[in-house]
Amino acid sequence: MDSNQTLNEQLTDKKKSWTKTLLYITLALILIGNIGAYIVQTDGGKIDVTGLKIPTENGQWLTADLFRPETATAKNPAPVVVICPGFQRSKETLSSYALELARRGIVVIAIDPYNQGGSSSTDERQSASNEGYGTIPMVEYIYDTPNLNYIDKTRIGATGYSAGGNAVLASTSVFGARQAAALKKAKAKDSDGGVTVTPAELAYAKSQNKIAAVFNGGFVMNLTAKNLATVDANVGIDYGFYDEGGYRNENKNANMRNAPEALRLVNTIFPKDKQISEIEIGKIYGDYTKGTMRVVHNTKMIHPLMQYSSEHQANLINFFTTAFNLQPVIPSSNQNWMIKELFTLLSLIGAFLFLVPCATLLLRLPVFSSLVHPIPPALPMPDRNGKIRFWVTFAISACIACYLFVPCARATATFFPAASNSLQTWWFPQRINNAVLLWAVANGTIGIIVFFLTYKLFGKKHGISPEMWGIKTNGKELFKTLCLALTVFAAFYVLLFTSYSIFHTDFRYDFVSASASFPAKMWIIALEYFPLFFIFYLSNSIRVNSGSRFEGQKEWVSMLIMGLGNSVGLMMIVAIQYVTLASTGTVFWTDEWLYINLLYGIIPMMFILPYFNRYFFRITGKVYLGPMVTCLIFIMMMLTSNICYIPLR
């Protein structure tokens, strides 16, 4: 008895020691990731990175990141480029643009567009056309403020991707229209109908056109005759050769060589008798010194991935260094942005792993120790017929998940009309995430029904009992579990906010991100989404721990099956979309293609979700802690990374 007790104590001590070791490892990963990302982002201290928040019209505001290279001084003012991310994206998603331009001596201000990131909502229904999603007020701030005396205000540029590309070109058109209006007004003063414009009037007219160069990535629908008529700046575009949105273009494809939109852009600088009928991709047309430079790129990439393409980054770099007449020592092929991505990935991995020792150590506190229960016995390994039923259910569930997503996306117009029409609202204001919400509620509900039906029809007859599920609980225990989950959630965000305040970096990789920059009202909005999303997260925990944990099955096999079971339905959607694109040139779902692109960030989270649910089940013996922790953290990450129409007042 004494020897057994000693052995148990030794095993307990080893578990405690391993938990603390894992905690230190996770914190080390976060710290190394933060330091590495900071060093790369600042180019070894050569770039100063600062957060900005400026008030704009109607009580609105913009948040932004300012990248100032050390070479930009009052005695040596540098050009500046304003970066506007696309739909559902924040300023951090285009930090690659900012870093690479700043490394070459260009000051960069990357904004959070209105309704996204840390910026406010906007009262303007036509924000892209009239505000440039915030580009216009930011350019006006740069031009008018005396604070940025290290910027050459005759060399202000703008760039954006996707909807951000639309916004910056629209901004350039607006500024050009203001210049044209000022010139027209000056000319109208001559009663004889001549053109008598004083130098002062000419200088004032030119001051109305504040953007000297613009690079539009991933959007060509705004290259209309009307918009281009008032664009008086150097212009470059880069449109993905396999862009999913190409079906909307005039030629119904993404090939820019003969695209009417691209031809209109280039031909704005030629007289009618010298206009071209085919574009040479990558060729510079016109003269950058006269503001007539035109260049069209057609990077062979799909829409969501092109902003992570080195070729696209090189096109961007070459455009601005040419348009601003710079001779950078660093060639455009020398790019460091992907190294920063790897470091922030390291931080993201560390932050996720941190949840494990954090919850384990908290469970040792007296206030939470009563939540620890023995792990229920595993379900008996199913016989041949049972295995057939399991895999048939697996396949049907995947097909249901695949089928329901697009109908749920369409149903958002009925359930959430205000957000679907880009109107400010307190009623579930996240337009794109509302589709995921409806899908999650539907799948979670179906999953719970299937679980209990399977038990009633088959499991009950094959040795399965509710005692194996880890579901039985009471109100007091659920409340304490929620308190524990909130504590873990708070610890995660304390780490995130601390990292951001010290190193100005968060936890992210490509489409998966934990952002530290969002309006305080987002905490209120989250209270709407958490309860409904929890249906799916609880359903997943029950399926993983109460319905798919079999005797004799290796843990890694069990978890791999559950990870695939949670994500294969969504993978099928992506497969259908891109197999159709590859074979026909047009995606399967056209009007809903932006919703499909959202899955790039959701699928990885869905795959790892069962792993967390299983771990938290093993340390508590119940199914509730896992879905509470993951729902709070994963959904908050999703909410703070997408467009949100929170009311200003």
N, C-alpha and C positions, 0 to 999 in steps of 0.2 A: 504493500500500500504506500509506504513512504517512498519507495523507489519510483512508483508510478507518478506520485505527486511531484517528485523532483523532476521527472521527465516532462510532465505537463508544464511545470514552471519554466523549464529551459526552453520548451517550444514557444511559450508565450513571450519570454524575453527575446527570443530570436525574431518573432513577428514584430515586436515593438521596435527592435533595433532596425529591422528591414524597413519598417514604415518611416522611421525618422531618416534613414538613408535615402529613401525614395523622395522624401520631402526636400532634402538638400539637393538631390539631383535635379528635381523639377525647378527649384529656385535658381540653380546654377544655369540650367538651360535658358530660362527666361533672361537672366542677367547677361549671359554670353550673347544671346540673340539681340538684346537691346543695345549692348555696347557695339557689337558688330554692325548692326543697322545704323546706329548713330555715326560711326566712323565713315561708313560708305556714304550715307546721306549728306554728311558735311564735307565729303571728299578729303578726309583726314584733317579737318579743321579749316579748310580753305573756303568753305561755304557756311554762312551763318543762316540758320533756319529758325524762323520766328512765327508764332501764331498771331493772326490779326483778327479783329472783329470791328467792322465799320458800320455805322448806321446809314440806312438808305431811306428812300421815300416811303411815306405812309406808315411809318413805324416799323419798317422791315429792317433786316440787317443781313450782312454777309460775313461768314467766317472764311478765313483763308490762311494759307501758309506762304510766307515770304522767304524765298531763297536768294540770298545776296552773296555773290562771289566776292572775295576779298579785293579783287581788282576793280570793283565798282566803287568809285569814290566821287566826292564833289569835284575834284580836279580832273577826274577821268570818268565822267558819267557813261554808263553802259545802257544798251537797249534793254527793254523789258518785254516779257511775253506773259500774257494772262492766259491761264489754262482753265477751261471749263469742261469737267467730266460729263459723261453721258447719263442717260436715264438710269435711275436706280444706283448711281455711283457717287462716291464722295471724293474729296480732293486727294485722299491717300491713294486712290486707285490709279491715278496718273502721276504718281511721284516719280515714275521712270522718266516721263517727259521733263519734269522739273529738274531732276538730278542731272540728266545728260545735257540739258541746255545750260544750266548753271555752271557745270564743269567747263564750259566753253566761253565763260565770261558774260553770260546773259542773266540779268536779274529775272526771276520768275515769281509770279504770284498765282498760286493754284487756289481756286475758289471752290467752296461747296455751292452748287447751284441752289437757287431757291427751291424750297420743299425737300431738300436733301441734306444729309450730313448735319452740321451744326448751324446752318443758315435758317432763317425764318421761312415761313410760307410767304406767298405773295398774293396781293389783291388782283394782280393782272392776269386775266384769262389767257391772253396771248403773250405769255412771258418770253418765249423764244424770240418772237418777232419784235417785241417792244422793249424788252429788258435784256435780251440775250441770256436769260436765266441768271442774271446778275453780272454778266460781262460788261454791259454798258455802264452801270453805276461804278463798277470797279475801275474801268478805264477813265471815267471822268474824275474819280478820286485821285488816280495816279497823275493825271494831267494838271489838276488844280491845286493839289496840296504842295506846300513848300517843304514838307518833311522829307520827301524822297528826292533829295538834292543830288543823289548819286545815279539818277536815272536820266537818260537822254530822251526828253519828251517828244523829240521828232522821230524817234524809233520805237514806237509802241506796237507790239504785235499781239496776236491772239491765236490760240489754237484750242481745239476741242475734239472729242471723239464721239461719234454717233449723234445723239441729240445735242451734245456739246459742240460738235462740228457744225450742226445746223445753227446753233445759238451764236457762235462767233462770226459766221459768215453773215447772218442777219444783222449782227451788231455793226459790222463793217459797212453794210448797205445803209443802215440808219445814219451812221456818221457821214457817209458820202452824200446822202440825201440832204443832211443839214448844211453841208458845204455848198451843194448845188443851190439850195434855197437862198443862202446868204449871197452867193454870186448873182443870182437872178434878181434879188432885191436891190443889190448895188447897181446893176445894169439898168434897172427900171427907172432910176433917177434921171437918166438922160432923156429929156423930152423929145429929142430929135431921133430917138431910136437907135443911136449909135452905142458903142461899147466903151464907155468912159468909166473906168474903175480906178479909184485912187489906190496908192500903195497900202494905205491903212485898211481900206475895205478889202483888198485882196488878202492881206495878212489875216484879217478877221475871218474871212471865208475859209482860208486854209486851216485855221485853228479849230474849225468845226469838224474837220475830218481828222480824228485823233488816232486812228489805226492805220499804220503804214504797211503792215504785212499780216496775212492771215493764212493759216494752214488748217484745212478742213479734213478730218479723218472720218471715214465710214458713213458719209451722208452726202447724197448728191441731188436729192429731190428739190432742194431749195435753189439749185442753179437755174433759175428761171430768168427770162429776159427782163422781167420787172425788177427782180432783186439785183441782177448783175448790172443794170443800167446805172445804178448809183454807187457801185463798188469802185473806189478810186484807191487801189492799194495793190501790192504784190500778192498774188494768190497761188496757193498750192493745194492740191487735194490728193488723198490716197484712199482708194476704195477697194475693199477686199474682192479679189477675183471670184471667190466662192461665197460672197456675202449672201446670207439667207434672205435679206430684204431686197435683193436685186429684182424680184418679180414686180416690185412697185415702180421700177424705173420705166422710162419711155420705151426702151427696147425689150423690156421684160427680162433683162439679164444684167450681170454685173461686169461685163466686158466694157472697159472704158475707151477702147481704141476707136470705136464708132458710136459711142454713146452721145446722143444729142445734148445731154446736160454738159458733158465735158467739152464738146465742140463749141457750145455757146460760150463757155468760160474762156477758152483760148481765143476764139474769134472776136471777142470784145476788143482786142488790141489791133485787129487788122481791118483795113478798108474792105468793102464788099467784094471788090474784084480780086482780092488776095487771100480770101478766107480759105481755110483748109477743110478737107472732107474726111481726113483720117489723122488721128493723133499718134505721134511717136511717144510711147510711154517712157517717162523719165526725162524727156528732152525739155530744156528750158527755152521757152519762147519769150520774146520781149526783152525789156531792159529794166533791171531792178533799180537803176538810178532814176528812172522816170516813173516808177510805180506801175510798170506794165509787165512785170515778170509773171509768167504763167507756167505751171508745171503740173502734169497729171501722172500719178502713180497708180498701179493696179496690183498691189501685193497679193500674192497667191495664198490667201488665208480666209478663214470664215470670220464672220462679224465679231463674235465675243472674244476670239483669240488674237485678233490682229493687233490690239494694243499691247500684247505681250510678244510681238514679233520684233526681232532685231533688225530685220530689213525695214520695217515700218519706222522704227526709231531712227534709223540712219536717214531715211527720207525726210523725216521731220527736222533732224539736225542740219542736214545739208541745205534745206530750204531756208531756215532762218539765218544760218551763217552766211549764205549768199545774199539774201535779201537785205541783211544789215551790214554787208561788206566787212565781214570778220574773217580773219585768217587764224583760226584756232590751231594750236599746236597738236591737239588731240584729234586724230582722225575719227570719222563718224562710226567706223567699225569697232572702235575701242569703247565698249559700253560696260558699265558697272552695275546697272540697275538690277540685273538678275541676282547679283551677289546679295544686295539688300533684301530681295525677296526670300532668299534662302535663310538669311538671318531672322527675318520676321516669322518665317515658317518654324524655325527653331524655337522662338518665343511662343508661338501658337501651340506647338507640341508640348512644351513645358507647362503652359497654362492649363491645357487639357489634363495632362498627367497629374498636375497639382491637385485636382479634385479628389484623387484617390487617397493620398495620405492625409489630406486636410479633413475629409469626412471620417477617416479611420481614427485619427487622433481626437477629434471632437467627440466621437462615440465613447471614448475612455473617460470623459468628464462625467461626474455624478449626475448632472442634469440630463444627459442623453444616454447614459449607460443602460437604462431599462429598455432601450430600443433594440438591444442586441439579443437575438433569439437563436436557438439552434437551427441549422439549415435543414429544412424538411427533406425527407427521403426523396430520391429521384424517382421519376416515373419508370415503371417496368419497360424494358426494351420491347417495342412492338413486334408482333409476329409478321409473317409475310404480308398478310392482308392489311395489317396495321400500317406497315411501311408504304403500301400502295396508297392507302387513304391519306397518309401524311403527305406524300409527294403530289397527289392529285389536289389536295387542299392548297399546298404550296403553289402549284401552277395556277390554280383558279384565283388565288389571292393576288398573284402577280398580274394576271390579266385584268382583274377588277381595278387594281391600282393604276394600271396603264390606261384603261378605258376611261376612268372617272376624271382624270386630270383636266382634260380640255373642256368637257361639259361643266366642270366646276368653275373653270376660268370664265366661261361664257355666262354662268349664273351670277357672277359678281355684279353684273349690271342690274339685276333684279334685286338682290339682297343689299347691295351697297351702292345705290345710284349716285350719291354725291361724290364719293371717292372715284367711282368709275368715270365721272365726268370732270375730274380734276377740280372739284369744288372743296373749299375748306369745310371740314366737318369734324365733330367729335365722335361720330358714329363710324368706327372702324375706318380710319382715314388712310390706310395703306392700300393703294389701288392694286398693286401686283400681289402683295402678300395675302390679300383677301382670297385669291384663288387657291393658294396653298392652305389657307385656313379651312375653306369648305372641303377641300380634298382630304385634309387630315381628319376633320370631324366625321366625314362619310366613311373613310377607311378604318378609323378607330372604332366607330360604332359597329361596322360590319365585322371587324376582327373580334370584338367581344362577343357578339352574337354567335359567330362561328365557333368560338372556343367553348361556350356553354352547350351549344347544340352537339358538338362533337363528343363532349363528355356524356351528355344525356343518351345519345344514340349508340356510342361505342365504348368510350372510356370507362364508364360505370361497370360495364360487363367484363372488363379486362384488368381489374385490379387497381384502377386509379381511384383515389379518394380525395376529397377537398383538403384533407390534412397535408397533402403533398404540394399544395399550391402556394402556401405562404401568403394567403389573402386575408385570413381572419384577423380582425383588429378591432379597435374601439376608438371613440372620439378623442379621448385623451392622448392615446398613442399617435393618432393621425396629426393632432395639433403639435405634439413634440417633434414629430418627423418633419412637419412643415417648418417649424422653427429651426431645426437643424439644416434643412435645405436652404433656407434663407440666409443662414450664417455662412454656408459654403458659397452661395451666390455672392454675398457681400465680400467675402475674402477674395474671390475671383476678380471682382471689379475694383477692389482696392489695389490689387496687383496691377491691373490694367491702367487705372488712373495714375498710379505712382510711376509706372513706366513712361506714360505719355508726358507727365509733368517734368520728368527728369531728362528723358532722352528724345522726346517728341516723336516717338514711334509707338505703334500699337501691335496687336497680335493679328497677323493675317498672312494669307498666301493665295494669290489669284482671286478666286471668287468666295473664299471662306475668310471671314474677318470678324474680329471683335473690336469694334470702333469705340474710341473714348470721346469722340466729338459728336454730340447730339444735344438738341434742346432739352431743358429740364422737363418740359411737358411730356416728353416721351415716356417718363416713368408712369404718368397717368394713363397714357394710351396703352402701355403694356398690360395694365390691369384688365383691359377689355380682352386682350388676346390670350393671356395665360390660361384662364379657365377652359376655354374651348379647345385650345391646342392640347391641354392636359388629357383630354379624352384619348387622343392618339397615343400620347406618350405612355399612359397607363395601360392601354390596350397592348402596346408593344412589350411592356415589361411582363404582363401576364402571359403573352404568347411565348416570350423568350424563356421565362423562368417557371411558369406553371404548366405550359403545354408542350415544351420542346427540350426538356432537360431529362435525358434518359440514362438509365443505369448502364454502365460499361462503355458509354460513348465518350471518346476523347474530347476534352474541353475545347481544343482548338478547332476540331471538326464541327462541334456543336455551334460555336460562335461564328465560324465562317458561313455555315448554312443560314444562321439567323441574320447575319450581316447582308448576305445576298437576298434573303427573303424580304428584307426591309427595303432594299434598293433596286432589285432587278426589274420591278414593274416600271419604275422611273427610267431605268436604263433602256427599257424597251421603247419608251417614247422617244428618247434621243436617237436610238438606232433607226426607228422608223423614219424620223425626220431627216436624218443624214443619208441613209441608204436611198431614200427618194430623191434627195438633192443630187447625189452622185449619179443616179441613173437617169434623171429627167432634167436636171438643171434648176428645178424649183422644189422648195420644201413641201412636205406633206401638209403641214398646218401653216397656212399663210398668215391669216389675220391674228393668229395666236402665237406667232413665232417668238415674240419677246417673252411670253410666258414659258415657252420651251427653254429659252436661254437661261431662265432663272434656275433651271435644274442643275446647271453646272455647279452651283454653290450648295444645293440641297442634297444631291446624291451622296457626296462624301460624308455629310453629317448623318444621313440616314444609315449609311453603312456602319459607322462606328457606334451609333446609338445602342444597339444590343450589347456591345461590350461593356458599356457603362452600366446598363441595367443589370447585367449578370453580376458585375463586381459588387455593386451596392446590395444586391440580393444576398450575396455570399457573406457579407459582413453584418447584415441585419436579420436575415432569415425571412424577410418580408419583401413584397413587390413594390413598395411605395416610395422609398427614398430615391431610387434611381430615376423614375420619371419626374419626381418633383425637382431634383437638382438639374437634370438635363433640360427639362421644359423651361425652367427659369433662364438658364444660361443660353441655350441654343436659340430660343425664341427672341430673347433680348438682342442677341447678335444679329438675327435676321431682321428685326424691326429697325435697328440702328444702321442698317446697310441698304435701305431701300427708300423710295420716294414716299413722302408722308405729308398729307394735306392738313396739318394741325392748324386750327384757327389762330389768327394773330391775336384776337381779343376774346 
